[in-house]
């Protein structure tokens, strides 16, 4: 499972800025437990949820950084409608978490942090590694499918994939690590089910 932890480390390292573990400890102390509870409940009805939430997190982070922009719905041009995001799911889980967080502490927890925390909890539920997530992200306000035009695709050659990852500040080693880790996590989740 060290590959899964490596995947998480690469995704988080791309998105770290002025984030810290426990960012909501004073403003919404129950934030992380709410996320964990909703993800746990949803996982009971969908054994593929860990893979779904991990993929949602990857897709969110790859476009404009981990800013929640994949969640912004501004009609037909929304980022989530991009060809590169085809098949991405989990939006309803994030919405359920957001609704509970808004009831507990309105306007405090960002959607981008919800996506990151939900992916963490889903991985842990699938017997993956437990890890801390630095929080404090601010949600992006821009959502446009054209921003997702450089998502990695199955049909991309290695040269195209390397170019897409380099545009995001990632090198060939990280490309391989993310690709293998993602496949490993998905495989382990499916095997465990």
Buried (B, 14 or more C-beta within 10 A) or exposed (E): BEBBBBBBBBBBEBBEEEBEEEBBEEEBEEBBEBBBBBBBEBBEEEBBBBBBBBBBBBBBBBBBBBBBBBBBEEEEEBBBBBEBBEEBBBBEBBEBBBEBBEEBBEEBBBBBBBBBBBBBBBBBBBEBBEBEBBBBBEBBEEBBBEBBEBBBEEEBEEEEBBEBBEEBEBEEEBBBBBBEBBEBBBEBBEEEE
